[in-house]
C-alpha cells in the first residue's frame, strides 16, 4: 500500500489542482501531499518493522534538521509554522518531508513503466490546453512555468529509461524526449533546459562506456556549478532578477548566520534585507531565494547549509553505488532546477523521496 502512495505522490501529485478560485494550484497539492504522508505514517505504524534499522546517516541529518527547525518558534513571524498562503511551505510541511524521506528509505519502489509515460503526456496536454500566465508561458496543472518544467524534468528519466521491447526503444525514447522538450518549450524555462541537458549529458557519458559513473557525476556537478554564473551575465531585468535576489538573500542570511532566521521566514527576511539594500527587490513579493541552498542559508544559517550539503553528498554517493541510472538522472535534474527557482511542493516531494530512496537497503513492500 505504501508503494502506491509513493507512486501517486511522484507521478500524480503534479496533476492535482482545484479548478476554481485563485488558490487552485499549489495549495491543493500541499494538502494532498500532507495527507498522503500521514497515511504512510499510519501504515508504517501498522507495519512496525519499518521503524527499525534506519540509516544512521539519514537519521542524524533528519534529526539535525528537526532540531534546527525548532528555532522557528523563536521568531515572531505569524506564518512561519504553515508558511504563506501561496506556498504553505512552513515548518509543518518541512516536518512532513523529513518523515517522508525516512519512510521512503524503507519502502520498496516499483512502478509500471506506463505510469511515467502517462504522467508526462498529461503534463504536456495540460500545458497546451490550460491558461498560460501573464507572460504567455505555459503553467499546466502546476500554476507556474518553472514548476511545470521541474515536474517534467523529474518524470523524464523514468519514462526514458523504462524497459521496452528492443524494436520499439528508439521510437519510445524519441517520443519521451519530444514530450519533455515540448513542455520545456511551452514553459520557456531556462533552468529546465539546463537540467534536461544535464540529464542527457549523464546518460550519454555512461552510454559511451568510456567514463565511470563517478567521473560522469563529477562532470555533471561541475557543469551545474558553472551554470550558476548565468544569472550574472544575462541581461539585467528590473523585476525577478535572479542575481539581485540571490545577493539580497545572501545579505538576509547574515542577520543570523549560525542558526538562521527560522524555517518559514524567507519572505520576511528577504524583504527586510531588500529595504536595507534599497534595491528593486523591495518592490516585489519574493518568498523564495530562487535557490534552495540560499533558502537554507536564510532559514537555517551555516548549520542548515552544512546539513544540506552533507545530505547532497551522501545522496549522490549512495545513488552512484546503486547503479540506477534513471534515479541519478532525476536527482541531477531536480537539484539543478532547485538551484534556480522557487520550489513547488511537487519538486520537494521528488527531492526528499530521492534522498530517502538513496539510503534504502532492505525496503519493504508495505
C-alpha positions as CSV (number, residue, x, y, z in Angstrom):
1,X,0.0,0.0,0.0
2,X,2.8,2.4,0.9
3,X,4.4,1.9,-2.5
4,X,1.2,3.0,-4.3
5,X,1.0,6.1,-2.1
6,X,4.6,7.0,-3.2
7,X,3.8,6.4,-6.8
8,X,0.8,8.7,-6.5
9,X,2.9,11.4,-4.9
10,X,5.6,11.2,-7.5
11,X,3.6,10.9,-10.7
12,X,0.0,12.0,-10.0
13,X,0.5,14.9,-7.4
14,X,1.7,17.2,-10.2
15,X,-1.7,16.7,-11.9
16,X,-3.7,17.7,-8.8
17,X,-5.4,21.1,-8.9
18,X,-8.6,22.8,-8.0
19,X,-10.5,24.2,-11.0
20,X,-12.0,27.2,-9.1
21,X,-10.5,30.1,-7.2
22,X,-7.3,31.9,-7.0
23,X,-5.6,29.2,-4.9
24,X,-6.1,26.5,-7.4
25,X,-2.6,25.0,-7.9
26,X,-0.1,24.8,-5.1
27,X,-2.4,24.7,-2.0
28,X,-4.4,21.6,-3.0
29,X,-1.1,19.8,-3.8
30,X,0.3,20.7,-0.3
31,X,-2.9,19.5,1.4
32,X,-3.0,16.2,-0.6
33,X,0.8,15.6,-0.1
34,X,0.5,16.1,3.7
35,X,-2.5,13.7,3.9
36,X,-0.7,11.1,1.8
37,X,2.4,11.3,4.0
38,X,0.2,11.0,7.1
39,X,-1.3,7.9,5.6
40,X,2.2,6.5,5.1
41,X,2.9,7.0,8.8
42,X,-0.3,5.1,9.7
43,X,0.7,2.2,7.5
44,X,4.2,2.3,8.9
45,X,2.8,2.1,12.5
46,X,0.8,-0.9,11.4
47,X,3.9,-2.5,10.0
48,X,6.2,-1.6,12.9
49,X,9.3,-3.2,11.5
50,X,9.6,-0.2,9.1
51,X,10.8,1.9,12.1
52,X,13.8,-0.4,12.6
53,X,17.2,-0.1,11.2
54,X,17.1,3.3,9.6
55,X,20.3,4.5,8.1
56,X,22.2,6.3,10.9
57,X,23.5,8.9,8.5
58,X,19.9,9.8,7.4
59,X,18.7,9.7,11.0
60,X,21.4,12.2,12.1
61,X,20.7,14.6,9.3
62,X,17.0,14.4,9.7
63,X,17.4,14.9,13.4
64,X,19.6,17.8,12.8
65,X,17.1,19.5,10.6
66,X,14.3,18.8,13.1
67,X,16.2,20.4,15.9
68,X,17.2,23.3,13.7
69,X,13.5,23.8,12.7
70,X,12.6,24.4,16.3
71,X,14.4,27.7,16.2
72,X,11.5,28.9,14.1
73,X,9.4,29.2,17.2
74,X,11.7,31.8,18.5
75,X,10.7,34.2,15.7
76,X,7.6,36.4,15.9
77,X,6.5,35.8,12.3
78,X,2.9,34.6,12.2
79,X,3.1,32.4,9.1
80,X,6.4,30.6,9.9
81,X,4.6,27.4,11.0
82,X,2.3,26.9,8.0
83,X,4.1,29.2,5.6
84,X,2.5,32.0,3.5
85,X,-0.9,31.4,1.9
86,X,0.5,30.9,-1.6
87,X,3.0,28.1,-0.9
88,X,2.3,26.8,2.6
89,X,5.9,25.8,2.9
90,X,6.4,26.4,6.6
91,X,7.7,24.2,9.4
92,X,4.7,21.9,9.3
93,X,5.3,20.9,5.7
94,X,9.1,20.6,6.4
95,X,8.4,18.1,9.2
96,X,6.2,16.0,6.8
97,X,9.0,16.0,4.2
98,X,11.6,14.8,6.7
99,X,9.3,11.9,7.8
100,X,8.6,11.2,4.1
101,X,12.4,10.8,3.4
102,X,12.7,8.4,6.3
103,X,9.8,6.2,5.2
104,X,10.9,6.3,1.6
105,X,14.2,4.7,2.7
106,X,12.2,1.7,3.9
107,X,9.5,1.2,1.2
108,X,10.2,-0.7,-1.9
109,X,9.8,1.3,-5.2
110,X,8.5,-0.4,-8.3
111,X,6.5,1.4,-10.9
112,X,4.7,0.2,-14.0
113,X,6.6,1.6,-17.0
114,X,3.5,3.2,-18.5
115,X,2.8,5.4,-15.4
116,X,5.7,7.9,-16.1
117,X,4.6,8.0,-19.8
118,X,1.1,8.7,-18.9
119,X,2.1,11.4,-16.4
120,X,4.3,13.1,-19.0
121,X,1.5,13.0,-21.6
122,X,-1.0,14.6,-19.2
123,X,1.6,17.3,-18.3
124,X,2.0,18.1,-22.0
125,X,-1.7,18.2,-22.6
126,X,-2.2,20.5,-19.6
127,X,0.5,22.8,-20.9
128,X,-1.3,23.0,-24.2
129,X,-4.9,23.4,-23.1
130,X,-4.7,25.3,-19.7
131,X,-4.5,29.0,-19.5
132,X,-0.9,30.5,-19.6
133,X,0.4,33.1,-17.2
134,X,0.6,36.8,-18.0
135,X,3.9,36.4,-19.9
136,X,2.4,33.8,-22.2
137,X,4.3,30.9,-20.6
138,X,2.5,27.6,-20.1
139,X,1.8,26.6,-16.5
140,X,-0.2,23.5,-16.9
141,X,-1.6,21.9,-13.7
142,X,1.4,23.4,-11.7
143,X,0.4,27.0,-11.9
144,X,3.9,28.2,-12.5
145,X,6.1,27.6,-15.6
146,X,9.3,26.6,-13.9
147,X,7.4,24.3,-11.6
148,X,5.8,22.7,-14.7
149,X,9.3,22.2,-16.2
150,X,10.6,20.8,-13.0
151,X,7.8,18.2,-12.9
152,X,8.7,17.1,-16.5
153,X,12.4,17.0,-15.6
154,X,11.7,14.5,-12.8
155,X,9.4,12.3,-14.8
156,X,11.6,12.3,-17.9
157,X,14.3,9.8,-16.7
158,X,11.7,7.2,-15.6
159,X,9.8,7.4,-18.9
160,X,13.1,7.5,-20.9
161,X,14.7,4.5,-19.2
162,X,11.7,2.3,-18.7
163,X,12.1,-1.2,-20.2
164,X,10.6,-1.9,-23.5
165,X,11.0,-4.2,-26.5
166,X,14.2,-3.5,-28.4
167,X,12.4,-2.8,-31.6
168,X,10.4,0.0,-30.0
169,X,13.0,1.5,-27.7
170,X,14.2,4.2,-30.2
171,X,10.6,5.2,-31.0
172,X,9.6,5.4,-27.3
173,X,12.6,7.4,-26.3
174,X,12.2,9.8,-29.2
175,X,8.6,10.3,-28.1
176,X,9.6,10.9,-24.5
177,X,12.3,13.4,-25.5
178,X,9.8,15.1,-27.8
179,X,7.2,15.4,-25.0
180,X,9.7,16.7,-22.5
181,X,11.2,19.3,-24.9
182,X,7.6,20.3,-25.8
183,X,6.8,21.1,-22.1
184,X,10.1,23.0,-21.7
185,X,9.4,25.0,-24.9
186,X,5.9,25.9,-23.8
187,X,7.0,26.8,-20.3
188,X,10.1,28.7,-21.6
189,X,12.0,27.5,-18.6
190,X,15.8,28.2,-19.0
191,X,16.6,26.2,-15.8
192,X,14.5,23.3,-17.2
193,X,16.6,23.3,-20.4
194,X,19.8,23.3,-18.3
195,X,18.5,20.4,-16.2
196,X,17.4,18.4,-19.2
197,X,20.8,18.9,-20.8
198,X,22.5,17.7,-17.6
199,X,20.3,14.6,-17.6
200,X,21.1,13.8,-21.2
201,X,24.8,14.5,-20.6
202,X,25.0,12.0,-17.8
203,X,23.2,9.4,-19.9
204,X,25.4,9.9,-22.9
205,X,28.6,9.7,-20.8
206,X,27.5,6.3,-19.3
207,X,26.2,5.1,-22.7
208,X,29.5,5.6,-24.3
209,X,31.1,3.3,-21.6
210,X,34.3,5.3,-21.8
211,X,33.8,7.1,-18.5
212,X,33.0,5.8,-15.0
213,X,29.8,6.6,-13.1
214,X,31.8,8.6,-10.5
215,X,33.6,10.6,-13.3
216,X,30.3,11.3,-15.1
217,X,28.7,12.5,-11.9
218,X,31.7,14.9,-11.2
219,X,31.5,16.3,-14.7
220,X,27.7,16.9,-14.4
221,X,28.2,18.6,-11.0
222,X,30.9,20.8,-12.5
223,X,28.6,21.8,-15.3
224,X,25.8,22.6,-12.8
225,X,28.2,24.7,-10.8
226,X,29.3,26.6,-13.8
227,X,25.7,27.3,-14.8
228,X,25.2,29.3,-11.7
229,X,27.1,32.2,-13.3
230,X,24.4,32.6,-15.9
231,X,22.1,34.9,-13.9
232,X,25.1,37.3,-13.5
233,X,25.9,37.5,-17.2
234,X,22.4,37.6,-18.7
235,X,20.6,40.9,-19.5
236,X,19.7,42.6,-16.3
237,X,15.9,42.8,-15.5
238,X,14.1,45.2,-13.2
239,X,11.8,42.5,-11.8
240,X,12.6,38.9,-10.8
241,X,16.3,39.4,-11.4
242,X,17.9,36.3,-10.0
243,X,21.3,37.8,-9.4
244,X,19.8,40.6,-7.4
245,X,17.5,38.2,-5.5
246,X,20.5,35.9,-4.7
247,X,22.5,38.8,-3.4
248,X,19.6,40.1,-1.3
249,X,19.2,36.6,0.1
250,X,22.8,36.3,0.9
251,X,22.6,39.5,2.9
252,X,19.3,38.4,4.5
253,X,21.1,35.3,6.0
254,X,23.8,37.4,7.5
255,X,21.4,38.7,10.2
256,X,21.6,35.2,11.9
257,X,24.4,33.5,10.2
258,X,24.8,30.5,12.5
259,X,21.2,29.3,13.2
260,X,19.4,31.3,10.5
261,X,16.2,33.2,10.8
262,X,13.9,30.2,11.2
263,X,12.1,28.0,8.7
264,X,9.2,29.7,7.0
265,X,10.7,33.1,7.4
266,X,12.3,33.5,4.0
267,X,9.9,36.1,2.6
268,X,10.1,38.4,5.6
269,X,13.9,38.1,5.8
270,X,14.4,38.9,2.1
271,X,12.0,41.9,2.4
272,X,13.9,43.4,5.3
273,X,17.2,42.9,3.6
274,X,15.9,44.5,0.4
275,X,14.8,47.5,2.4
276,X,18.2,47.9,3.9
277,X,19.8,47.5,0.5
278,X,17.2,49.7,-1.1
279,X,17.1,47.7,-4.3
280,X,14.2,46.7,-6.6
281,X,13.5,43.5,-4.7
282,X,11.8,45.6,-2.0
283,X,9.1,46.5,-4.5
284,X,8.3,42.8,-5.3
285,X,6.7,39.9,-3.4
286,X,9.7,37.5,-3.1
287,X,9.0,34.5,-0.9
288,X,12.0,32.4,-2.0
289,X,15.7,33.0,-2.7
290,X,15.2,31.3,-6.1
291,X,18.0,28.9,-4.9
292,X,17.3,26.2,-2.3
293,X,20.8,26.5,-0.8
294,X,20.2,30.2,-0.2
295,X,16.8,29.3,1.2
296,X,18.5,27.1,3.8
297,X,21.1,29.8,4.4
298,X,18.3,32.3,5.3
299,X,16.3,29.8,7.3
300,X,19.0,27.6,8.9
301,X,22.2,29.6,8.6
302,X,25.6,27.8,8.4
303,X,24.1,24.8,10.2
304,X,21.3,24.5,7.7
305,X,23.5,24.8,4.6
306,X,26.0,22.4,6.1
307,X,23.4,19.8,6.8
308,X,22.0,20.1,3.2
309,X,25.5,19.9,1.6
310,X,26.2,16.7,3.7
311,X,22.8,15.3,2.6
312,X,23.5,16.0,-1.0
313,X,27.0,14.4,-0.8
314,X,25.5,11.2,0.9
315,X,22.7,11.0,-1.6
316,X,24.9,11.3,-4.7
317,X,27.3,8.8,-3.2
318,X,24.5,6.3,-2.4
319,X,22.8,6.7,-5.8
320,X,26.0,6.1,-7.7
321,X,26.6,2.9,-5.7
322,X,23.1,1.7,-6.6
323,X,24.0,1.9,-10.3
324,X,20.4,3.2,-11.0
325,X,20.9,5.5,-14.0
326,X,17.4,6.9,-14.1
327,X,17.4,7.8,-10.4
328,X,20.8,9.6,-10.7
329,X,19.5,11.5,-13.8
330,X,16.3,12.5,-11.9
331,X,18.3,13.7,-8.9
332,X,20.7,15.7,-11.1
333,X,17.8,17.3,-12.8
334,X,15.9,18.1,-9.6
335,X,18.9,19.7,-7.9
336,X,19.5,21.8,-11.0
337,X,16.0,23.3,-11.1
338,X,16.1,23.9,-7.4
339,X,19.2,26.0,-7.7
340,X,17.4,28.5,-9.9
341,X,13.7,28.6,-8.9
342,X,11.2,28.8,-6.0
343,X,10.2,25.2,-5.5
344,X,6.7,23.7,-5.7
345,X,5.7,21.0,-3.2
346,X,5.8,18.6,-6.2
347,X,9.6,19.3,-6.5
348,X,10.1,19.0,-2.8
349,X,8.3,15.6,-2.7
350,X,10.5,14.4,-5.6
351,X,13.7,15.7,-3.9
352,X,13.0,14.2,-0.5
353,X,11.9,10.9,-2.0
354,X,15.1,10.6,-4.0
355,X,17.0,11.4,-0.8
356,X,15.2,8.6,1.1
357,X,15.5,6.1,-1.7
358,X,19.2,6.6,-1.9
359,X,19.5,5.4,1.7
360,X,17.3,2.3,1.2
361,X,18.9,-1.1,1.9
362,X,16.2,-3.7,2.6
363,X,13.0,-2.0,1.6
364,X,9.6,-3.4,2.4
365,X,6.6,-3.9,0.2
366,X,4.4,-2.1,2.9
